[in-house]
Amino acid sequence: MSRNQDRCPTHPGEILREDVIPATRKSKTEIAQMLGISRQHLHDILAERKPVSPEVAVRLAKMFGTAPLFWIRMQGAYDAWHASREVDVSAVPTLIAAA
């Protein structure tokens, strides 16, 4: 079964906001402090206004026992989906590599 290409991939902030952070029973302020980022930075990620950077992905991975690539791939899928709908590539040719 493949993913519906018309559906936007989940922003990692949504996963953190809806599932991961509530399961810790810690406040967002406590989580931000433990991650070593500002409360505002965390809030912006949770509100899906900022991406999860590679640096934050490493911190999240350590905190929640995941791999940094888990967060990076999720963010990349979200970003690529939006870019593919917003960037006009009509003037970019498709090249075929010579055999």
DSSP file (Angstrom, degrees, kcal/mol; ACC not computed):
  #  RESIDUE AA STRUCTURE BP1 BP2  ACC     N-H-->O    O-->H-N    N-H-->O    O-->H-N    TCO  KAPPA ALPHA  PHI   PSI    X-CA   Y-CA   Z-CA
    1    1 A M              0   0    0      0, 0.0     2,-0.2     0, 0.0     0, 0.0   0.000 360.0 360.0 360.0 129.0    0.0    0.0    0.0
    2    2 A S        -     0   0    0      1,-0.1     2,-0.1     0, 0.0     3,-0.0  -0.676 360.0 -98.2-103.2 159.1    1.5    3.4   -1.0
    3    3 A R        -     0   0    0     -2,-0.2     2,-0.5     1,-0.1    -1,-0.1  -0.451  41.3-103.2 -73.6 144.1    0.9    6.7    0.6
    4    4 A N    >   -     0   0    0      1,-0.2     3,-1.4    -2,-0.1    -1,-0.1  -0.576  27.5-152.8 -67.7 115.4   -1.7    9.1   -1.0
    5    5 A Q  T 3  S+     0   0    0     -2,-0.5    -1,-0.2     1,-0.3    -2,-0.0   0.655  91.3  61.4 -68.8 -15.9    0.5   11.7   -2.8
    6    6 A D  T 3  S+     0   0    0      2,-0.1     2,-0.5    -3,-0.0    -1,-0.3   0.608  88.0  86.4 -84.5 -12.1   -2.2   14.3   -2.5
    7    7 A R  S <  S-     0   0    0     -3,-1.4     3,-0.1     1,-0.0    74,-0.0  -0.776  84.9-120.5 -93.2 128.5   -2.0   14.2    1.3
    8    8 A C        -     0   0    0     -2,-0.5    70,-0.1     1,-0.1     3,-0.1  -0.441  31.3-113.5 -65.1 132.4    0.5   16.4    3.0
    9    9 A P        -     0   0    0      0, 0.0     2,-0.2     0, 0.0    -1,-0.1  -0.290  42.3 -90.5 -61.8 154.7    3.1   14.4    5.1
   10   10 A T        -     0   0    0      1,-0.1    68,-0.2    -3,-0.1    67,-0.1  -0.474  35.2-125.7 -71.3 132.2    2.9   15.1    8.8
   11   11 A H    >>  -     0   0    0     -2,-0.2     3,-1.3     1,-0.1     4,-1.2  -0.579  19.8-125.5 -71.7 139.1    5.1   17.9   10.1
   12   12 A P  H 3> S+     0   0    0      0, 0.0     4,-2.4     0, 0.0     5,-0.2   0.796 108.8  66.1 -59.3 -26.3    7.3   16.5   13.0
   13   13 A G  H 3> S+     0   0    0      1,-0.2     4,-2.7     2,-0.2     5,-0.2   0.856  97.4  53.8 -62.1 -34.2    5.9   19.3   15.2
   14   14 A E  H <> S+     0   0    0     -3,-1.3     4,-3.0     2,-0.2     5,-0.4   0.919 108.1  48.6 -66.5 -42.8    2.5   17.7   15.0
   15   15 A I  H  X>S+     0   0    0     -4,-1.2     5,-2.3     1,-0.2     4,-2.1   0.922 114.9  45.8 -62.0 -44.3    3.9   14.3   16.2
   16   16 A L  I  <>S+     0   0    0     -4,-2.4     5,-2.5     3,-0.2    -2,-0.2   0.932 117.6  43.6 -62.6 -45.8    5.7   16.0   19.0
   17   17 A R  I  <5S+     0   0    0     -4,-2.7    -2,-0.2    -5,-0.2    -1,-0.2   0.896 123.5  32.6 -68.3 -43.5    2.7   18.1   20.0
   18   18 A E  I  <5S+     0   0    0     -4,-3.0    -3,-0.2    -5,-0.2    -2,-0.2   0.811 135.9   5.1 -89.0 -31.5    0.0   15.4   19.8
   19   19 A D  I  X5S+     0   0    0     -4,-2.1     4,-1.3    -5,-0.4    -3,-0.2   0.782 121.0  45.9-121.0 -53.6    1.8   12.2   20.8
   20   20 A V  I  ><S+     0   0    0     -5,-2.3     4,-0.7     2,-0.2    -4,-0.2   0.962 113.2  40.7 -71.9 -55.4    5.4   12.5   22.0
   21   21 A I  H >>XS+     0   0    0     -5,-2.5     3,-1.3     1,-0.2     4,-0.8   0.921 113.3  53.1 -64.9 -44.8    5.4   15.4   24.5
   22   22 A P  H >45S+     0   0    0      0, 0.0     3,-0.9     0, 0.0    -1,-0.2   0.871 103.8  59.0 -57.6 -33.6    2.1   14.6   26.1
   23   23 A A  H 3<5S+     0   0    0     -4,-1.3    -2,-0.2     1,-0.2    -3,-0.1   0.739 100.8  56.2 -67.2 -21.0    3.3   11.0   26.8
   24   24 A T  H <<5S-     0   0    0     -3,-1.3    -1,-0.2    -4,-0.7    -3,-0.1   0.714  96.0-140.7 -81.1 -20.2    6.2   12.4   28.8
   25   25 A R  T <<5 +     0   0    0     -3,-0.9     2,-0.3    -4,-0.8    -2,-0.1   0.765  60.7 127.4  59.6  27.3    4.0   14.3   31.2
   26   26 A K      < -     0   0    0     -5,-0.8    -1,-0.3     1,-0.0    -2,-0.2  -0.808  64.0-109.7-107.3 153.0    6.5   17.1   31.1
   27   27 A S     >  -     0   0    0     -2,-0.3     4,-2.4     1,-0.1     5,-0.2  -0.381  26.2-114.5 -75.8 161.0    5.7   20.7   30.2
   28   28 A K  H  > S+     0   0    0      1,-0.2     4,-2.7     2,-0.2     5,-0.2   0.860 119.1  55.7 -62.7 -34.7    6.8   22.3   27.0
   29   29 A T  H  > S+     0   0    0      2,-0.2     4,-2.3     1,-0.2    -1,-0.2   0.922 108.3  47.2 -63.3 -44.1    9.1   24.6   29.0
   30   30 A E  H  > S+     0   0    0      2,-0.2     4,-2.6     1,-0.2    -2,-0.2   0.916 112.5  49.6 -62.9 -43.2   10.8   21.6   30.6
   31   31 A I  H  X S+     0   0    0     -4,-2.4     4,-2.3     2,-0.2    -2,-0.2   0.936 110.7  49.7 -62.0 -46.7   11.2   19.8   27.3
   32   32 A A  H  X>S+     0   0    0     -4,-2.7     5,-2.2     1,-0.2     4,-1.2   0.917 111.7  49.0 -59.1 -44.2   12.7   23.0   25.7
   33   33 A Q  H  <5S+     0   0    0     -4,-2.3     3,-0.4     1,-0.2    -1,-0.2   0.922 111.7  48.3 -61.6 -44.6   15.1   23.3   28.7
   34   34 A M  H  <5S+     0   0    0     -4,-2.6    -1,-0.2     1,-0.2    -2,-0.2   0.842 112.2  49.6 -66.4 -32.4   16.2   19.7   28.4
   35   35 A L  H  <5S-     0   0    0     -4,-2.3    -1,-0.2    -5,-0.2    -2,-0.2   0.699 110.9-123.4 -76.9 -19.1   16.7   20.0   24.7
   36   36 A G  T  <5S+     0   0    0     -4,-1.2     2,-0.3    -3,-0.4    -3,-0.2   0.800  73.1 114.1  78.5  29.1   18.8   23.1   25.2
   37   37 A I  S   <S-     0   0    0     -5,-2.2    -1,-0.3    -6,-0.2    -2,-0.2  -0.852  73.2 -89.9-124.4 163.9   16.6   25.3   22.9
   38   38 A S     >  -     0   0    0     -2,-0.3     4,-2.2     1,-0.1     5,-0.2  -0.345  29.5-121.7 -71.4 155.1   14.4   28.3   23.7
   39   39 A R  H  > S+     0   0    0      1,-0.2     4,-2.7     2,-0.2     5,-0.1   0.884 115.6  53.9 -60.6 -38.4   10.7   27.7   24.7
   40   40 A Q  H  > S+     0   0    0      2,-0.2     4,-2.6     1,-0.2    -1,-0.2   0.896 105.7  52.1 -64.4 -40.8    9.8   29.9   21.7
   41   41 A H  H  > S+     0   0    0      2,-0.2     4,-1.8     1,-0.2    -2,-0.2   0.939 112.4  45.4 -61.4 -46.5   11.8   27.8   19.3
   42   42 A L  H  X S+     0   0    0     -4,-2.2     4,-2.8     1,-0.2     5,-0.2   0.929 111.6  52.7 -61.6 -44.8   10.0   24.7   20.5
   43   43 A H  H  X S+     0   0    0     -4,-2.7     4,-2.1     1,-0.2    -1,-0.2   0.903 107.8  51.5 -58.4 -41.6    6.7   26.4   20.4
   44   44 A D  H  <>S+     0   0    0     -4,-2.6     5,-2.9     2,-0.2     6,-1.4   0.863 111.0  47.8 -65.2 -35.9    7.4   27.4   16.7
   45   45 A I  H ><5S+     0   0    0     -4,-1.8     3,-1.5     4,-0.2    -2,-0.2   0.934 112.5  48.6 -66.9 -46.2    8.2   23.8   15.8
   46   46 A L  H 3<5S+     0   0    0     -4,-2.8    -2,-0.2     1,-0.3    -1,-0.2   0.830 110.7  50.6 -64.5 -31.7    5.1   22.5   17.6
   47   47 A A  T 3<5S-     0   0    0     -4,-2.1    -1,-0.3    -5,-0.2    -2,-0.2   0.409 115.2-120.1 -84.8   2.2    3.0   25.1   15.8
   48   48 A E  T < 5S+     0   0    0     -3,-1.5    -3,-0.2     2,-0.2    -2,-0.1   0.763  83.5 117.0  65.1  28.1    4.6   24.0   12.5
   49   49 A R  S   <S+     0   0    0     -5,-2.9    -4,-0.2    -6,-0.2    -5,-0.1   0.648  73.5  40.6 -95.1 -19.8    6.0   27.4   11.8
   50   50 A K  S    S-     0   0    0     -6,-1.4    -2,-0.2    -9,-0.1   -37,-0.1  -0.950  83.4-121.7-127.0 148.8    9.6   26.2   12.0
   51   51 A P        -     0   0    0      0, 0.0     2,-0.8     0, 0.0    -6,-0.1  -0.421  30.9-103.9 -80.9 162.5   11.3   23.1   10.7
   52   52 A V        -     0   0    0     19,-0.2    23,-0.1    -2,-0.1   -39,-0.0  -0.809  43.7-149.0 -82.7 111.3   13.1   20.6   12.7
   53   53 A S     >  -     0   0    0     -2,-0.8     4,-2.8     1,-0.1     5,-0.2  -0.321  26.0-105.5 -75.8 163.2   16.8   21.4   11.9
   54   54 A P  H  > S+     0   0    0      0, 0.0     4,-2.0     0, 0.0     5,-0.2   0.874 122.6  54.1 -56.6 -36.4   19.4   18.7   11.9
   55   55 A E  H  > S+     0   0    0      1,-0.2     4,-1.5     2,-0.2     5,-0.1   0.919 111.6  42.8 -65.2 -43.2   20.7   20.0   15.2
   56   56 A V  H  > S+     0   0    0      1,-0.2     4,-3.0     2,-0.2     5,-0.2   0.868 109.6  58.9 -70.1 -35.5   17.3   19.8   16.8
   57   57 A A  H  X S+     0   0    0     -4,-2.8     4,-2.6     1,-0.2    -2,-0.2   0.895 104.6  50.5 -59.5 -40.5   16.8   16.4   15.2
   58   58 A V  H  X S+     0   0    0     -4,-2.0     4,-1.9     2,-0.2    -1,-0.2   0.907 112.4  46.9 -63.8 -41.2   19.9   15.1   17.0
   59   59 A R  H  X S+     0   0    0     -4,-1.5     4,-2.5     2,-0.2    -2,-0.2   0.916 112.9  48.3 -67.0 -43.7   18.6   16.5   20.3
   60   60 A L  H  X S+     0   0    0     -4,-3.0     4,-2.9     1,-0.2     6,-0.3   0.911 109.8  53.4 -62.3 -42.2   15.2   15.0   19.8
   61   61 A A  H  X>S+     0   0    0     -4,-2.6     5,-1.5    -5,-0.2     4,-1.0   0.915 111.1  45.6 -60.0 -43.9   16.7   11.6   18.9
   62   62 A K  H  <5S+     0   0    0     -4,-1.9     3,-0.4     3,-0.2    -1,-0.2   0.935 115.8  46.4 -63.8 -46.2   18.7   11.6   22.1
   63   63 A M  H  <5S+     0   0    0     -4,-2.5    -2,-0.2     1,-0.2    -1,-0.2   0.899 123.1  31.6 -65.0 -42.2   15.8   12.6   24.2
   64   64 A F  H  <5S-     0   0    0     -4,-2.9    -1,-0.2    -5,-0.2    -2,-0.2   0.312 107.3-112.7-106.7   8.8   13.2   10.3   22.8
   65   65 A G  T  <5S+     0   0    0     -4,-1.0    -3,-0.2    -3,-0.4     2,-0.2   0.846  75.9 119.0  69.0  34.6   15.4    7.3   21.9
   66   66 A T      < -     0   0    0     -5,-1.5    -1,-0.2    -6,-0.3     3,-0.0  -0.521  68.5 -92.3-115.5-173.5   15.0    7.6   18.1
   67   67 A A    >>  -     0   0    0     -2,-0.2     3,-1.2     1,-0.1     4,-0.9  -0.806  27.0-125.2 -99.6 145.6   17.4    8.2   15.3
   68   68 A P  H >> S+     0   0    0      0, 0.0     4,-2.3     0, 0.0     3,-0.5   0.875 111.2  61.9 -54.9 -36.4   18.1   11.7   14.0
   69   69 A L  H 3> S+     0   0    0      1,-0.2     4,-2.9     2,-0.2     5,-0.3   0.773  91.6  66.2 -64.2 -24.8   17.1   10.6   10.5
   70   70 A F  H <> S+     0   0    0     -3,-1.2     4,-1.5     2,-0.2    -1,-0.2   0.949 110.5  35.2 -56.8 -49.1   13.6    9.8   11.8
   71   71 A W  H <X S+     0   0    0     -4,-0.9     4,-2.3    -3,-0.5    -2,-0.2   0.872 118.4  51.5 -74.1 -39.3   13.0   13.5   12.4
   72   72 A I  H  X S+     0   0    0     -4,-2.3     4,-2.7     2,-0.2    -2,-0.2   0.913 111.2  47.2 -66.7 -43.2   15.1   14.7    9.4
   73   73 A R  H  X S+     0   0    0     -4,-2.9     4,-2.6     2,-0.2     5,-0.2   0.895 111.3  51.3 -66.2 -39.5   13.2   12.4    7.0
   74   74 A M  H  X S+     0   0    0     -4,-1.5     4,-1.9    -5,-0.3    -2,-0.2   0.935 113.7  44.2 -62.5 -45.2    9.9   13.5    8.4
   75   75 A Q  H  X S+     0   0    0     -4,-2.3     4,-2.8     1,-0.2    -2,-0.2   0.903 112.9  52.4 -64.8 -41.0   10.8   17.1    7.9
   76   76 A G  H  X S+     0   0    0     -4,-2.7     4,-2.9     2,-0.2     5,-0.2   0.895 108.3  49.8 -62.5 -41.7   12.2   16.5    4.5
   77   77 A A  H  X S+     0   0    0     -4,-2.6     4,-2.1     2,-0.2    -1,-0.2   0.912 112.7  47.6 -63.4 -42.2    9.1   14.7    3.3
   78   78 A Y  H  X S+     0   0    0     -4,-1.9     4,-1.9   -68,-0.2    -2,-0.2   0.940 115.2  44.9 -62.7 -48.7    7.0   17.7    4.6
   79   79 A D  H  X S+     0   0    0     -4,-2.8     4,-2.7     1,-0.2    -2,-0.2   0.905 113.2  49.9 -63.8 -43.6    9.2   20.2    2.9
   80   80 A A  H  X S+     0   0    0     -4,-2.9     4,-2.5     2,-0.2    -1,-0.2   0.890 108.1  53.6 -64.8 -39.8    9.5   18.4   -0.4
   81   81 A W  H  X S+     0   0    0     -4,-2.1     4,-0.6    -5,-0.2    -1,-0.2   0.934 113.2  43.0 -60.3 -46.3    5.7   17.9   -0.6
   82   82 A H  H >X S+     0   0    0     -4,-1.9     4,-1.3     1,-0.2     3,-1.0   0.921 113.6  51.2 -66.9 -43.4    5.2   21.7   -0.2
   83   83 A A  H 3X S+     0   0    0     -4,-2.7     4,-2.7     1,-0.3     3,-0.4   0.889 104.0  58.0 -61.7 -39.0    8.0   22.6   -2.6
   84   84 A S  H 3< S+     0   0    0     -4,-2.5    -1,-0.3     1,-0.2    -2,-0.2   0.716 112.9  40.9 -66.5 -18.0    6.7   20.3   -5.3
   85   85 A R  H << S+     0   0    0     -3,-1.0    -1,-0.2    -4,-0.6    -2,-0.2   0.621 121.6  39.6 -99.5 -16.9    3.4   22.3   -5.2
   86   86 A E  H  < S+     0   0    0     -4,-1.3     2,-0.5    -3,-0.4    -2,-0.2   0.710  95.7  81.3-106.1 -25.4    4.9   25.8   -4.8
   87   87 A V  S  < S-     0   0    0     -4,-2.7     2,-0.8    -5,-0.2    -1,-0.0  -0.732  71.6-137.7 -92.4 127.0    8.0   25.8   -7.2
   88   88 A D        +     0   0    0     -2,-0.5     3,-0.2     1,-0.1    -3,-0.1  -0.729  31.3 165.2 -83.0 112.8    7.3   26.4  -10.8
   89   89 A V    >   +     0   0    0     -2,-0.8     3,-1.7     1,-0.1    -1,-0.1   0.180  39.4 113.1-110.4  14.8    9.5   23.9  -12.8
   90   90 A S  T 3  S+     0   0    0      1,-0.3    -1,-0.1     3,-0.0    -2,-0.0   0.780  79.8  47.6 -61.8 -27.1    7.8   24.3  -16.1
   91   91 A A  T 3  S+     0   0    0     -3,-0.2    -1,-0.3     2,-0.1    -2,-0.1   0.438  90.5  97.5 -93.1   0.5   10.9   25.9  -17.7
   92   92 A V  S <  S-     0   0    0     -3,-1.7     2,-0.1     1,-0.0    -3,-0.0  -0.793  71.0-136.7 -92.6 122.5   13.3   23.3  -16.3
   93   93 A P        -     0   0    0      0, 0.0     2,-0.6     0, 0.0    -2,-0.1  -0.357   9.7-125.7 -74.7 157.4   14.1   20.6  -18.9
   94   94 A T        -     0   0    0     -2,-0.1     2,-0.3     2,-0.0    -2,-0.0  -0.926  27.6-155.2-101.4 121.4   14.3   16.9  -18.0
   95   95 A L        -     0   0    0     -2,-0.6     2,-0.5     0, 0.0     0, 0.0  -0.755   5.1-148.1 -99.5 143.1   17.7   15.5  -19.1
   96   96 A I        -     0   0    0     -2,-0.3     2,-0.1     0, 0.0     3,-0.1  -0.942  23.9-121.2-108.6 126.2   18.3   11.8  -19.9
   97   97 A A        -     0   0    0     -2,-0.5     2,-0.1     1,-0.1     0, 0.0  -0.396  30.9-109.1 -66.8 140.2   21.7   10.5  -19.0
   98   98 A A              0   0    0      1,-0.1    -1,-0.1    -2,-0.1     0, 0.0  -0.428 360.0 360.0 -68.9 143.0   23.7    9.1  -21.9
   99   99 A A              0   0    0     -2,-0.1    -1,-0.1    -3,-0.1    -2,-0.1   0.458 360.0 360.0 -82.4 360.0   24.0    5.3  -21.9
